[in-house]
Structures are given as C-alpha cells and as structure tokens.
Amino acid sequence: MTPHMEALAYRIWAYANPREWDCSYAEISDGTGIGYDLVARVISDKGWAGRVPKGGNTNRDRSGTYVAWHKKGMNVDPNLLAVDQLML
C-alpha cells in the first residue's frame, strides 16, 4: 500500500476501532470524510472486511442513506422531511 492509502487506513481504523467495528462502510465514510468506494477499497486491501458487519452495509446506498424506504413503496426519503411534513 502507498503511504497515502496507509494514512487513509489509519483514519478508518481510528474511527472504527473504538466502535468495535460495529459500523457500516457508509458510517465510516461519513465519519472520516473518505469516499464510500475508497473506504471499501482500503478495508478490502487491509483484509478488514470481516470486521465490518455485513448486515450494516446491505440496506444502504453509496451516499450512506437508507434505501429501505423505497422498498416500502415510498417515493420520498422520510429522513429528508421536516417533522411537520411527516404529520398528517
């Protein structure tokens, strides 16, 4: 790995290790400011893929938002709505 990738790996490790790796790639990406694809690449290259729970990554898109709302037939992400927009 290049020194740059090692530096990114350290940032990922510093974020995930205190959380006992109980976080998704998207959460690591959000927490470190490293892009999702680069987080996935570094974790794979370092052999850390087994540390990140698989279930934490299945219902997320690359931007880190849940996509399960779409599977429920909703066409708007309710996480983006204000409280008064959620009340009927």
Backbone as a printed PyTorch tensor [residue, N CA C, xyz], in Angstrom:
tensor([[[  0.8420,  -1.1880,   0.0000],
         [  0.0000,   0.0000,   0.0000],
         [  0.8820,   1.2430,   0.0000]],

        [[  0.3850,   2.2650,  -0.6600],
         [  1.1190,   3.5310,  -0.6920],
         [  0.9960,   4.2260,   0.6620]],

        [[  1.8780,   5.1700,   0.9450],
         [  1.7530,   5.9220,   2.2000],
         [  0.3960,   6.6250,   2.3400]],

        [[ -0.1480,   7.1000,   1.2160],
         [ -1.4660,   7.7570,   1.2520],
         [ -2.5500,   6.7700,   1.6800]],

        [[ -2.5130,   5.5700,   1.1130],
         [ -3.5140,   4.5590,   1.4710],
         [ -3.3380,   4.1220,   2.9250]],

        [[ -2.0990,   4.0280,   3.3850],
         [ -1.8550,   3.6890,   4.7920],
         [ -2.4180,   4.7730,   5.7110]],

        [[ -2.2830,   6.0310,   5.3050],
         [ -2.8340,   7.1330,   6.0960],
         [ -4.3610,   7.0420,   6.1480]],

        [[ -4.9830,   6.7130,   5.0170],
         [ -6.4360,   6.5300,   4.9930],
         [ -6.8370,   5.3450,   5.8650]],

        [[ -6.0460,   4.2790,   5.8060],
         [ -6.3270,   3.0900,   6.6190],
         [ -6.2780,   3.4450,   8.1000]],

        [[ -5.3250,   4.2690,   8.4810],
         [ -5.2460,   4.6880,   9.8890],
         [ -6.4870,   5.4820,  10.2900]],

        [[ -6.9290,   6.3900,   9.4240],
         [ -8.1390,   7.1740,   9.7320],
         [ -9.3530,   6.2660,   9.8790]],

        [[ -9.4590,   5.2700,   9.0090],
         [-10.5690,   4.3130,   9.0900],
         [-10.4750,   3.5270,  10.3840]],

        [[ -9.2850,   3.0240,  10.6800],
         [ -9.0790,   2.2590,  11.9080],
         [ -9.3900,   3.1170,  13.1320]],

        [[ -8.9360,   4.3750,  13.1330],
         [ -9.1560,   5.2680,  14.2750],
         [-10.6410,   5.5480,  14.4940]],

        [[-11.4300,   5.5280,  13.4380],
         [-12.8740,   5.7310,  13.5700],
         [-13.5660,   4.4450,  14.0220]],

        [[-13.2450,   3.3310,  13.3860],
         [-13.9930,   2.0870,  13.5950],
         [-13.5590,   1.3030,  14.8310]],

        [[-12.2960,   1.3330,  15.1750],
         [-11.8100,   0.5200,  16.2910],
         [-12.4670,   0.8770,  17.6290]],

        [[-12.6030,   2.1630,  17.9940],
         [-13.2730,   2.4740,  19.2610],
         [-14.7440,   2.0420,  19.2900]],

        [[-15.3280,   1.8620,  18.1060],
         [-16.7260,   1.4140,  17.9940],
         [-16.7950,  -0.1060,  17.8500]],

        [[-15.6570,  -0.7740,  18.0560],
         [-15.5270,  -2.2180,  17.9090],
         [-15.9870,  -2.6860,  16.5280]],

        [[-15.7540,  -1.8620,  15.5220],
         [-16.0800,  -2.1350,  14.1310],
         [-17.5720,  -2.3790,  13.9080]],

        [[-18.4080,  -1.8980,  14.8210],
         [-19.8570,  -2.0410,  14.6800],
         [-20.3980,  -0.8250,  13.9350]],

        [[-19.9850,  -0.6850,  12.6900],
         [-20.4120,   0.4330,  11.8570],
         [-20.3230,  -0.0110,  10.3930]],

        [[-21.1190,   0.6160,   9.5630],
         [-21.1430,   0.2580,   8.1440],
         [-20.0840,   1.0520,   7.3860]],

        [[-19.8460,   0.6610,   6.1540],
         [-18.9290,   1.4130,   5.3050],
         [-19.4120,   2.8590,   5.1680]],

        [[-20.7120,   3.0380,   5.0220],
         [-21.2670,   4.3870,   4.8730],
         [-21.0330,   5.2260,   6.1300]],

        [[-21.1940,   4.6300,   7.3090],
         [-20.9450,   5.3590,   8.5500],
         [-19.4680,   5.7240,   8.6730]],

        [[-18.5980,   4.8080,   8.2780],
         [-17.1640,   5.0960,   8.2960],
         [-16.8610,   6.2210,   7.3130]],

        [[-17.4660,   6.1600,   6.1390],
         [-17.2770,   7.2020,   5.1330],
         [-17.7300,   8.5620,   5.6580]],

        [[-18.9160,   8.5920,   6.2620],
         [-19.4380,   9.8430,   6.8220],
         [-18.5620,  10.3580,   7.9550]],

        [[-18.0980,   9.4520,   8.8010],
         [-17.3230,   9.8380,   9.9720],
         [-15.9050,  10.2830,   9.6680]],

        [[-15.3490,   9.7780,   8.5800],
         [-13.9630,  10.1070,   8.2480],
         [-13.8310,  11.1130,   7.1150]],

        [[-14.8980,  11.2690,   6.3370],
         [-14.8220,  12.1440,   5.1710],
         [-14.1610,  11.4830,   3.9730]],

        [[-13.9140,  10.1920,   4.0660],
         [-13.3330,   9.4290,   2.9610],
         [-14.4840,   8.8600,   2.1430]],

        [[-14.4100,   8.9310,   0.8390],
         [-15.4710,   8.4320,  -0.0230],
         [-15.7840,   6.9600,   0.2140]],

        [[-17.0410,   6.6040,  -0.0020],
         [-17.5130,   5.2370,   0.2370],
         [-16.6630,   4.2070,  -0.5080]],

        [[-16.4390,   4.4390,  -1.7980],
         [-15.6880,   3.4700,  -2.6020],
         [-14.2580,   3.3110,  -2.0950]],

        [[-13.6580,   4.4150,  -1.6670],
         [-12.2960,   4.3530,  -1.1550],
         [-12.2540,   3.6410,   0.1960]],

        [[-13.2670,   3.8580,   1.0340],
         [-13.3580,   3.1300,   2.3040],
         [-13.4270,   1.6350,   2.0320]],

        [[-14.2830,   1.2340,   1.1110],
         [-14.4340,  -0.1810,   0.7830],
         [-13.1240,  -0.7570,   0.2430]],

        [[-12.4250,   0.0130,  -0.5790],
         [-11.1570,  -0.4670,  -1.1490],
         [-10.0880,  -0.6340,  -0.0720]],

        [[ -9.9590,   0.3530,   0.8010],
         [ -8.9420,   0.2760,   1.8500],
         [ -9.2350,  -0.8820,   2.7950]],

        [[-10.4890,  -1.0270,   3.1920],
         [-10.8630,  -2.1240,   4.0910],
         [-10.5690,  -3.4690,   3.4360]],

        [[-10.8640,  -3.5910,   2.1670],
         [-10.5750,  -4.8270,   1.4480],
         [ -9.0670,  -5.0710,   1.3460]],

        [[ -8.3220,  -4.0330,   0.9630],
         [ -6.8710,  -4.1700,   0.8100],
         [ -6.1810,  -4.5290,   2.1230]],

        [[ -6.6970,  -4.0110,   3.2410],
         [ -6.1020,  -4.2910,   4.5430],
         [ -6.5640,  -5.6340,   5.1170]],

        [[ -7.5660,  -6.2490,   4.4910],
         [ -8.0720,  -7.5220,   4.9880],
         [ -8.9950,  -7.3690,   6.1880]],

        [[ -9.6240,  -6.1950,   6.2940],
         [-10.5040,  -5.9000,   7.4290],
         [-11.9760,  -6.1620,   7.1190]],

        [[-12.2820,  -6.6830,   5.9690],
         [-13.6850,  -6.8320,   5.5630],
         [-14.4870,  -7.6640,   6.5580]],

        [[-13.8670,  -8.6320,   7.1930],
         [-14.5660,  -9.4660,   8.1670],
         [-14.8980,  -8.7340,   9.4590]],

        [[-14.2950,  -7.5880,   9.6790],
         [-14.5570,  -6.8280,  10.9060],
         [-15.8410,  -6.0160,  10.8210]],

        [[-16.2080,  -5.5940,   9.6170],
         [-17.3980,  -4.7610,   9.4220],
         [-18.5950,  -5.6760,   9.2380]],

        [[-19.6500,  -5.5160,  10.0580],
         [-20.8150,  -6.4030,   9.9280],
         [-21.4360,  -6.3130,   8.5450]],

        [[-21.7000,  -7.4540,   7.9480],
         [-22.2810,  -7.4760,   6.6020],
         [-23.6720,  -6.8500,   6.5700]],

        [[-24.4790,  -7.0940,   7.5870],
         [-25.8350,  -6.5570,   7.6160],
         [-25.8810,  -5.0500,   7.6500]],

        [[-24.8380,  -4.4280,   8.1360],
         [-24.8000,  -2.9730,   8.2210],
         [-24.6150,  -2.2970,   6.8900]],

        [[-24.2550,  -3.0500,   5.8560],
         [-23.9950,  -2.4550,   4.5570],
         [-25.0410,  -2.8020,   3.5090]],

        [[-25.9400,  -3.7180,   3.8090],
         [-26.8450,  -4.2030,   2.7800],
         [-27.9720,  -3.2310,   2.4510]],

        [[-28.4530,  -2.4510,   3.3930],
         [-29.5860,  -1.5570,   3.1420],
         [-29.1670,  -0.1100,   2.9590]],

        [[-27.9750,   0.1240,   2.5010],
         [-27.5040,   1.4820,   2.3120],
         [-27.0480,   1.6720,   0.8770]],

        [[-27.2430,   2.8730,   0.3910],
         [-26.6830,   3.1760,  -0.9160],
         [-25.3210,   3.8230,  -0.7010]],

        [[-24.6640,   4.2210,  -1.7490],
         [-23.2970,   4.7210,  -1.6540],
         [-23.2010,   6.0650,  -0.9460]],

        [[-24.2700,   6.8050,  -0.8450],
         [-24.2000,   8.0860,  -0.1520],
         [-24.4120,   7.9180,   1.3480]],

        [[-24.7390,   6.7160,   1.7970],
         [-24.8880,   6.4680,   3.2150],
         [-26.3110,   6.5590,   3.7140]],

        [[-27.2710,   6.8410,   2.8470],
         [-28.6510,   6.9380,   3.2970],
         [-29.3460,   5.5950,   3.1420]],

        [[-30.2920,   5.3230,   3.9950],
         [-31.0290,   4.0690,   3.8950],
         [-31.9020,   4.0720,   2.6510]],

        [[-31.9510,   2.9350,   1.9950],
         [-32.8010,   2.7980,   0.8210],
         [-33.9980,   1.9020,   1.1110]],

        [[-34.1360,   1.4540,   2.3480],
         [-35.2570,   0.5850,   2.7090],
         [-36.5870,   1.2950,   2.5160]],

        [[-36.6360,   2.6250,   2.6660],
         [-37.8850,   3.3780,   2.4960],
         [-38.4410,   3.1890,   1.0990]],

        [[-37.5820,   3.0490,   0.1150],
         [-38.0350,   2.8720,  -1.2490],
         [-38.6880,   1.5060,  -1.4320]],

        [[-38.2060,   0.5210,  -0.7300],
         [-38.7750,  -0.8210,  -0.8220],
         [-40.1710,  -0.8750,  -0.2090]],

        [[-40.4960,   0.1100,   0.6250],
         [-41.8160,   0.1550,   1.2490],
         [-42.8240,   0.8880,   0.3730]],

        [[-42.4470,   1.2480,  -0.8420],
         [-43.3590,   1.9120,  -1.7570],
         [-43.3760,   3.4190,  -1.6180]],

        [[-42.4920,   3.9680,  -0.8190],
         [-42.4340,   5.4180,  -0.6470],
         [-41.5480,   5.9980,  -1.7410]],

        [[-41.9270,   7.1340,  -2.2750],
         [-41.1020,   7.7420,  -3.3130],
         [-40.3020,   8.9300,  -2.7830]],

        [[-40.3690,   9.1870,  -1.4860],
         [-39.6180,  10.2640,  -0.8510],
         [-38.9380,   9.6900,   0.3790]],

        [[-37.6860,  10.0430,   0.5860],
         [-36.9630,   9.5950,   1.7680],
         [-37.5100,  10.3580,   2.9760]],

        [[-38.1810,   9.6800,   3.9280],
         [-38.7590,  10.3840,   5.0750],
         [-37.7050,  11.0290,   5.9660]],

        [[-36.4470,  10.6090,   5.8490],
         [-35.3920,  11.2210,   6.6350],
         [-35.0690,  12.6380,   6.1750]],

        [[-35.5120,  12.9910,   4.9670],
         [-35.2510,  14.3180,   4.4330],
         [-36.3900,  15.2880,   4.7010]],

        [[-37.4760,  14.8110,   5.2960],
         [-38.6390,  15.6480,   5.5420],
         [-38.5730,  16.2820,   6.9220]],

        [[-39.1870,  17.4430,   7.0470],
         [-39.3030,  18.1030,   8.3490],
         [-40.4190,  17.4170,   9.1360]],

        [[-40.4410,  17.6260,  10.4430],
         [-41.4220,  16.9710,  11.3070],
         [-42.8430,  17.3170,  10.8600]],

        [[-43.1250,  18.5790,  10.5490],
         [-44.4800,  18.9520,  10.1660],
         [-44.8880,  18.3130,   8.8380]],

        [[-43.9360,  17.9370,   7.9840],
         [-44.2660,  17.2770,   6.7300],
         [-44.6050,  15.8030,   6.9550]],

        [[-44.1430,  15.2460,   8.0650],
         [-44.4330,  13.8520,   8.3720],
         [-45.8050,  13.6680,   9.0260]],

        [[-46.3260,  14.7340,   9.6370],
         [-47.6220,  14.6440,  10.3230],
         [-48.7570,  14.7780,   9.3260]],

        [[-49.7620,  13.9660,   9.4910],
         [-50.9260,  14.0200,   8.5990],
         [-52.0390,  14.7950,   9.2120]]])
